[in-house]
Amino acid sequence: MDIKTDMNYFSNSCPECGGKIIPVQEKGENVCRKCGLVVNERILDISHSGKRAFTKQEKEKRARTGSPISILLPDMGLSTIIDKSGIKSPDLKRAAKWNSRMTWDKRNMLIATTELKRIGSNLNLPTHIKKAAIRLYIEAFKKKLLRGRSINGMVAACLYFACRKSNIPRTLQEILDETSISAKNVRRCYRTLIRELKLKAPSTDPISLIPRFIAELALNTDDEKTTIKILKAFTSNFSISGKDPKGLCAGALYLVCKARKKRVSQKEIANLVGVTEVTLRSRYKEIVKKLNIRV
């Protein structure tokens, strides 16, 4: 490259017509906007350098930048794995073996993230809920709240709190169905999180649970709108503190089914929602009495 060409490389004007030079990153060229002259064919593409985000079609970028950093990975994806298959020296094999040993902190986080991702996948929870839950678990681990408590129980409690905080319609019973820990253990871990981390326990909105129950009972849209309307009238005029949101849902659903002569029994609704038939009848009578509804 001579001096004249070198000056044109760094200039913003075309050497032929004096037009403005623009980069075309798709082709890796510098082109004159006015006359179309290709000033330079090889430019450095820095548009993707250092970025860790990628799509399925960008396999080349993944090979260059590696997997994206995520809090759902126990080591944040930054650990180095040594392949032992090609090592012949016993000293190097011993070094690789010691390098692969994990401390209790890392092993604890590995167990917790594996359990959390398993439950989250089974319940189809969004990624931001799983990330919020693992952040809460890390905070509890740093406060040494795991001593004497089950890892899986604390994971379930963190997931339940994250769902309630983001108004995700998942009940505690659904989370308990995906884990082998008892309900008493999970509730104890949940109360410990609220007390020790000074969190505000958000209340579950019963209205957010209605669409799923309506779909599972095979009811129509009008039934859903009526049920939501009844619950809105009840929650806006009367206190629901201390009442199970699932019980209110069951009572409202039974009221709508009975008023519209749907062939749905109390037992069917109670088993679906996850409450007893006694709770269903109590909430049903309370809604009918306080809202003055004639069935």
Secondary structure, 3 states (H helix, E strand, C coil): CCHHHHHHHHCCECCCCCCEEEEECCCCEEEECCCCCEEECCCCCCCCCCCCCCCCCCHHHHHHHCCCCCCCCCCCCCCCCCCCCCCCCHHHHHHHHHHHCCCHHHHHHHHHHHHHHHHHHHCCCCHHHHHHHHHHHHHHHHCCCCCCCCHHHHHHHHHHHHHHHCCCCCCHHHHHHCCCCCHHHHHHHHHHHHHHCCCCCCCCCHHHHHHHHHHHCCCCHHHHHHHHHHHHHHHHHCCCCCCCHHHHHHHHHHHHHHHCCCCCCHHHHHHHHCCCHHHHHHHHHHHHHHCCCCC
